[in-house]
Amino acid sequence: MPQDRSLQIRNLASAFALYEVLIGVTIFAVGVLALGRAVENCLNASTLNAEEERVRQILSNRMAEVQAAPGFPDSTKEFKIDTGYGIVKLIQKNAPAGLTEPGNVQLSGINLVTLTAQWMRGGITQSKQISFYVYRPR
């Protein structure tokens, strides 16, 4: 009888050890899945950041071109640029700024240029826009 009791205790201890191992493996698996999800989110964020940085660079380059070019910019112009992340449509609009000095004196030679970049991400249209003034004396 004492041997039966000792065998039961040993079997019970083995059963608890098995449960401990199963719980440990479950916790490890949940941790690995959470880590995988975190890595996926980091990769997605990195891709989105690179895409938006490319669009900012396109806007910056076009702004520098407009500022450096002699004469007034075109009133409306469109470009399609392949970025490697897809096609970006760059829309340039130019209009007189309509600025006045104190005393309602109209300032001439100053135009407001607006650059808009539009692209698709996941089937949804995204856009960024910058506006700046260009002065060309007459």
C-alpha positions as CSV (number, residue, x, y, z in Angstrom):
1,M,0.0,0.0,0.0
2,P,2.7,2.6,0.7
3,Q,4.3,1.7,-2.6
4,D,0.9,2.5,-4.4
5,R,0.8,5.8,-2.6
6,S,4.3,6.7,-3.7
7,L,3.5,5.7,-7.3
8,Q,0.4,7.9,-7.3
9,I,2.4,10.8,-6.0
10,R,5.1,10.3,-8.6
11,N,2.5,10.1,-11.4
12,L,0.8,13.2,-10.1
13,A,4.1,15.1,-10.1
14,S,4.8,13.9,-13.7
15,A,1.3,15.2,-14.7
16,F,2.1,18.6,-13.2
17,A,5.4,18.7,-15.0
18,L,3.7,18.0,-18.3
19,Y,1.2,20.9,-17.6
20,E,4.1,23.2,-16.7
21,V,5.8,22.4,-20.0
22,L,2.6,22.9,-22.0
23,I,1.9,26.2,-20.3
24,G,5.5,27.3,-21.0
25,V,5.3,26.3,-24.7
26,T,2.0,28.2,-25.0
27,I,3.5,31.4,-23.5
28,F,6.5,31.1,-25.8
29,A,4.3,30.6,-28.9
30,V,2.2,33.7,-27.9
31,G,5.4,35.7,-27.5
32,V,6.8,34.6,-30.9
33,L,3.5,35.6,-32.6
34,A,3.5,39.0,-30.9
35,L,7.1,39.5,-31.9
36,G,6.3,38.6,-35.5
37,R,3.4,41.1,-35.5
38,A,5.7,43.8,-34.1
39,V,8.3,43.1,-36.8
40,E,5.6,43.2,-39.5
41,N,4.3,46.6,-38.2
42,C,7.9,48.0,-38.3
43,L,8.4,46.8,-41.9
44,N,5.1,48.4,-42.9
45,A,5.9,51.7,-41.1
46,S,9.4,51.7,-42.8
47,T,7.8,51.2,-46.2
48,L,5.3,54.0,-45.7
49,N,8.0,56.3,-44.4
50,A,10.2,55.6,-47.5
51,E,7.2,56.2,-49.8
52,E,6.3,59.5,-48.2
53,E,9.9,60.6,-48.1
54,R,10.1,60.0,-51.8
55,V,7.0,62.2,-52.4
56,R,8.5,65.0,-50.2
57,Q,11.7,64.8,-52.3
58,I,9.7,65.1,-55.5
59,L,7.9,68.2,-54.2
60,S,11.1,69.7,-53.0
61,N,12.9,69.1,-56.3
62,R,10.1,70.6,-58.3
63,M,10.0,73.6,-56.0
64,A,13.7,74.2,-56.5
65,E,13.2,73.9,-60.3
66,V,10.4,76.5,-60.3
67,Q,12.4,78.9,-58.1
68,A,15.5,78.6,-60.2
69,A,13.8,78.9,-63.6
70,P,13.7,82.4,-65.2
71,G,10.4,83.9,-66.0
72,F,7.0,83.1,-64.5
73,P,6.0,79.5,-64.0
74,D,3.3,77.9,-66.1
75,S,-0.2,78.5,-64.8
76,T,-1.0,74.8,-64.8
77,K,1.2,71.8,-65.4
78,E,1.0,68.1,-64.7
79,F,3.7,65.5,-64.4
80,K,3.5,61.7,-63.9
81,I,6.5,60.3,-62.0
82,D,7.3,56.7,-61.4
83,T,8.8,56.4,-57.9
84,G,9.2,52.7,-57.6
85,Y,6.3,52.7,-55.1
86,G,3.9,53.6,-57.9
87,I,3.0,56.6,-60.1
88,V,2.9,60.0,-58.4
89,K,0.9,62.7,-60.2
90,L,2.4,66.1,-59.6
91,I,0.1,69.1,-60.3
92,Q,1.5,72.6,-60.5
93,K,-0.7,75.6,-60.3
94,N,0.4,79.2,-60.5
95,A,-1.6,82.4,-59.9
96,P,-0.9,86.0,-58.9
97,A,-0.5,86.2,-55.1
98,G,-2.8,89.2,-54.8
99,L,-0.7,90.7,-52.0
100,T,-1.1,94.3,-50.9
101,E,0.9,96.7,-48.9
102,P,-0.5,99.0,-46.3
103,G,-2.6,101.6,-48.1
104,N,-4.0,99.0,-50.5
105,V,-1.0,99.2,-52.9
106,Q,-1.0,96.0,-55.0
107,L,2.3,94.1,-55.1
108,S,3.1,93.0,-58.6
109,G,5.5,90.3,-59.7
110,I,4.7,87.9,-56.9
111,N,3.0,84.6,-57.7
112,L,1.7,81.9,-55.5
113,V,2.7,78.4,-56.8
114,T,1.0,75.3,-55.4
115,L,2.4,71.9,-55.9
116,T,0.2,68.9,-55.2
117,A,1.4,65.3,-55.3
118,Q,-1.3,62.5,-55.6
119,W,-0.7,58.8,-55.4
120,M,-2.5,55.6,-54.5
121,R,-1.8,53.5,-51.4
122,G,-4.0,50.5,-50.8
123,G,-6.6,51.7,-53.3
124,I,-7.0,55.1,-51.5
125,T,-5.8,58.3,-53.0
126,Q,-3.1,60.1,-50.9
127,S,-1.9,63.6,-51.4
128,K,0.6,66.2,-50.1
129,Q,0.7,69.8,-51.0
130,I,3.1,72.7,-50.7
131,S,2.6,76.4,-51.6
132,F,5.3,79.0,-52.0
133,Y,5.8,82.5,-53.5
134,V,7.9,83.3,-56.5
135,Y,9.0,86.8,-57.2
136,R,9.9,87.9,-60.8
137,P,10.5,91.6,-61.2
138,R,9.0,93.0,-64.4
